[in-house]
Amino acid sequence: VLEGVAAGESGVDLRMPAPGAIAGRLVDGAGRPVPSFSLRILPAGRRTGAGISRRVRSGDGTFRVEGVPPGVYRVSASEGGAFAEAAAEVEVRPGRTTGGLELVLRPGGAVRGRVLEGDGRPAVGIRVSVAGSEGGARFSGGLSETGAAGEFRVGGLRPGSYRVTAAGRGRTVTREGVRVESETETTVELVLPALGRLVVRVTDEAGSPVAGARVHLRGPGGRWIPVRVPEPGREVPPGKRIEALRKARARAAATGEDGTCVREEVPEGTVTVRVTAPGFRDAEVPASVRGGGETRVEITLHPGVSGASQEPGRGPWRPERR
């Protein structure tokens, strides 16, 4: 907004403040210059977003960045899983160089820990993600997978607050606000929800079993719960394993001649059971799955068109695909 300028007036000069510069030096913990590194200059109060990034190759650790708009900034550097940040925010004034910065590069921190099943057993092969989360901003972290003892480790993390998430076999658990400091390991233990068995029996209005009905499950938040089946055996040729797995999942998600479908490894808690079958209206009921045990659900289908919900006011429903 320009003040004191009449409508239609011409010949107005707009002068932008002259940019400044930031100069300094990066050394390691022993005081030796770091010859090559990544430099990041961000407006104060921000960890991500618009800023100035440079790849510095000076040989003696010195750096100088021209064309920095006047303002207050945070200056940081990184190289090979190590990080440095200026001890205080840096003010840049028009046409002047803010110099004398010395940044010390220190090894990043790490998050290590274990992921356990609900009964205390190690959770093996679970994907663990560590993502930076601070002041509403997101920044990079790392990934790992749990080993035989449920253990994991993600290193090379710059200091800050992180969100640690373990996910696998249809379950997710998250720990917020995990603090990481340079040259330290932060320990976290995550416990996944227990798994249970869900037995769904589907009948028609006469009480007769409905074979071939499809059973779909959704957990909290509407997430689709995938069908769990054993991997094909060695007798299945490599080129046919994917098709064999697809058919096994289709069989496991359908009712048999007795109208029963058994879903294994269902996370404990409340799930939505949705049943579809040709010649019947879709049915949907809630079920409370007990971890480590078996839960039974009886569902009665009524004649109609599949895809038309049995609940008044609800539209057609389709299962989510993987």
Protein Blocks (a to p, Z undefined) as FASTA:
>chain_A
ZZhiaehiahiacddddddddddddddfkopacfbdcdddddehiabdcdddddddehno
pacdehiacddddddddeehiacddfbdcdddehiacehiacddddddddddddddfkop
acehiacdddddeehiacdfbdddddfkopacdehiacddddddddeehiacddehiacd
ehiacddddddddddddddddddfkopacehiacddddehhiacddddddddfklcfklm
mmmmmmmmmmmmpccfkopacdehiaedjdddddddehiacddddddddehiacdddddd
deddehiafbghiacdddddZZ
